[in-house]
């Protein structure tokens, strides 16, 4: 069955024809971490049905947003990954995160949470640090972010060789990601701890080493 279209000669409508369906942009968020297996995507998208996830992935392949490839032996699995057209949606997700931050409020009892969901809004605020890989540690989990514009943008879990480690709580992460608190001020106020990593041994970064941002 062909997908429904807004049938409007409008760039925004064309974009929504491709990514406006429920779950599509959240799948993009997950694939910004690099190639993911279907089972991994399903685990990190709580609430999506298997049928809907499969349908969205097929739609994304048809639109040239994602592609599927078979892993070489001995891994008998396929992975999905973003195409350049899909990766180009990062600024869209960043803008949506900025727009949605004021609605975050307190976490609701029904809200699922994965630490790496903070990677997209946080990434650009870490760019001023200079290191290539920043490992972010929260009570909810660990993820790492690339600050050099390379791909993938982030990864779930600890980094293999991080250049810096940032430890903070979810509220501070939301405040920095939304631009209401600079990383410098979070460190100076004791709301975050930033360490540089040299030869596998972390040392605390001096005050003022954070990225600049709104206060």
C-alpha positions in Angstrom: 0.0 0.0 0.0 1.5 3.4 -0.9 2.1 5.8 1.9 -0.2 8.7 2.4 1.0 12.1 1.2 0.0 15.7 2.0 0.0 16.3 -1.7 1.3 19.8 -1.3 4.0 21.4 -3.3 5.8 22.6 -0.2 9.3 21.6 1.1 8.0 21.2 4.7 5.1 18.9 3.5 7.6 16.9 1.4 9.8 16.4 4.5 6.8 15.3 6.6 5.8 12.9 3.8 9.1 11.2 4.5 9.6 11.5 8.3 6.3 12.7 9.7 5.0 9.4 10.8 5.1 8.4 14.4 8.4 6.9 15.5 10.4 7.7 12.4 12.5 10.5 13.9 13.0 8.5 17.0 14.4 5.7 14.9 16.7 8.2 13.3 17.8 9.2 16.8 18.8 5.6 17.6 20.6 5.2 14.3 22.7 8.3 14.9 24.6 5.9 17.2 25.6 3.8 14.2 24.4 0.5 12.8 21.8 -1.2 15.0 20.1 -4.5 14.8 16.3 -4.7 14.7 16.2 -6.2 18.2 18.4 -3.4 19.6 16.2 -0.8 18.0 13.1 -2.5 19.5 14.7 -2.6 23.0 15.5 1.1 22.9 12.2 2.3 21.5 9.8 1.2 24.4 6.2 1.4 23.3 6.7 0.7 19.6 5.1 -2.5 18.3 7.2 -4.9 16.2 4.8 -4.4 13.2 5.1 -0.6 13.4 8.9 -0.7 13.7 9.2 -3.0 10.7 6.9 -0.8 8.7 8.8 2.4 9.6 12.1 0.8 8.7 10.8 -0.3 5.3 9.5 3.2 4.7 12.9 4.7 5.7 14.6 2.4 3.3 12.3 3.4 0.5 12.8 7.1 1.2 16.6 6.7 1.2 16.9 7.6 4.8 18.2 4.2 6.1 19.6 1.1 4.6 19.9 -2.5 5.7 23.0 -4.7 5.3 24.0 -8.2 6.3 26.9 -8.5 8.8 29.7 -10.7 7.6 30.2 -14.2 9.3 30.2 -15.3 12.0 27.5 -12.7 12.9 24.3 -14.0 11.3 22.4 -10.8 11.6 21.4 -7.7 9.6 21.8 -4.1 10.8 20.1 -0.9 9.8 22.1 2.3 9.4 21.5 5.9 8.2 22.3 7.0 4.7 23.9 10.5 4.3 20.3 11.8 3.8 19.3 10.2 7.1 22.3 11.6 8.9 21.4 15.1 7.6 18.4 15.0 9.9 20.6 15.7 12.9 19.9 19.4 12.9 16.2 18.7 12.7 16.4 16.5 15.8 18.6 19.1 17.6 16.0 21.8 16.9 13.2 19.6 18.1 15.1 18.9 21.3 15.6 22.6 21.8 11.9 23.2 21.2 10.8 20.4 23.5 13.1 21.1 26.4 10.7 23.5 28.1 8.1 20.8 28.2 10.4 18.3 30.0 9.4 19.2 33.5 9.7 16.5 36.0 9.9 12.9 34.9 6.5 11.2 34.9 6.1 7.7 36.4 5.2 6.4 32.9 8.3 7.9 31.2 10.8 5.5 29.9 14.4 6.7 29.9 17.7 5.7 28.3 20.8 7.7 29.1 21.8 8.0 25.4 18.6 9.9 24.6 20.4 12.9 26.0 23.2 12.6 23.4 21.6 14.7 20.7 20.7 17.8 22.7 24.0 17.6 24.7 26.4 17.0 21.8 26.8 20.6 20.5 27.3 21.9 24.1 30.4 19.6 24.4 31.9 20.7 21.1 33.9 23.5 22.9 35.8 20.9 24.9 38.0 19.9 22.0 38.4 16.2 22.8 37.2 13.8 20.1 35.3 11.5 22.4 33.5 12.5 25.7 32.2 9.7 27.9 29.1 10.9 29.8 28.2 9.1 33.1 24.7 9.4 34.6 22.8 7.4 37.2 20.6 6.2 34.4 23.6 4.9 32.3 26.7 5.7 30.3 27.1 6.9 26.7 29.8 8.7 24.7 29.6 11.5 22.3 31.9 12.5 19.4 32.7 16.2 19.3 34.5 16.5 16.0 31.5 16.2 13.7 32.4 12.6 12.8 30.1 9.6 12.7 28.5 8.1 14.5 27.4 11.0 16.7 27.3 8.9 19.9 27.4 5.4 21.2 25.7 3.6 24.1 27.9 2.5 26.9 31.4 3.5 27.9 33.9 4.7 25.2 36.8 2.4 24.4 39.3 5.3 24.6 37.6 8.5 25.9 39.4 11.8 25.9 37.3 13.2 28.7 34.6 12.0 31.2 31.6 14.0 32.2 29.6 13.0 35.3 26.2 14.7 36.0 22.6 14.0 36.8 19.6 14.0 34.4 18.3 17.5 35.5 21.7 19.1 34.9 22.0 17.3 31.5 18.6 18.7 30.5 19.6 22.2 31.6 22.8 22.1 29.6 21.2 20.5 26.6 18.5 23.1 26.5 21.0 25.9 26.7 19.8 27.2 30.1 23.1 26.3 31.8 26.6 26.4 30.5 28.9 23.5 31.1 31.4 25.8 32.7 28.8 27.0 35.3 27.6 23.4 35.9 31.2 22.4 36.8 31.9 25.5 38.9 28.6 25.0 40.8 29.4 21.3 41.5 26.5 20.0 39.4 28.9 18.3 37.0 32.4 16.8 37.2 34.6 17.0 34.1 37.8 15.0 33.8 40.4 14.8 31.0 41.8 11.3 30.3 45.5 10.9 29.7 46.9 7.4 29.1 43.8 5.8 30.6 44.1 7.9 33.9 41.5 10.6 34.4 42.3 13.9 36.0 39.9 16.7 36.8 39.7 19.4 34.3 40.2 23.0 35.6 37.3 25.3 35.9 36.6 27.1 32.7 37.4 24.1 30.6 33.7 23.6 29.6 32.0 24.7 26.4 30.6 28.2 26.4 26.9 28.7 26.3 24.0 30.8 27.7 24.2 31.3 31.4 
